[in-house]
């Protein structure tokens, strides 16, 4: 049976990974001028960052619990937060071109 503290640790890992994915995706969307470049960079670089975060959070900080299989761990802590973070940035946040900047920020 899974303890409550293990579920809380797993939830922390999922939330941190989702936030990192959303921030990385926003960074790529703002910095890259191409339409598909941000998607490709997000799909290639975000899983690597999420894997490193998973190793740090579950190894160093001992968060999360035993989910039973490697496939479930990868699905729950890398692919689900990747999809959640990408969805958050592309669906909920406005496009970088639609955001009005103050006069002092424009070049």
Secondary structure, DSSP 4 states (H G I P E B T S, - for coil): ---HHHHHHHHHHHHHHHHHHHHHHHHHHHH--STTHHHHHHHHHHHHHHHHHHHIIIIIS--S---SSHHHHHIIIIIHHHHHHHHIIIIISPPGGGPPPPGGG--
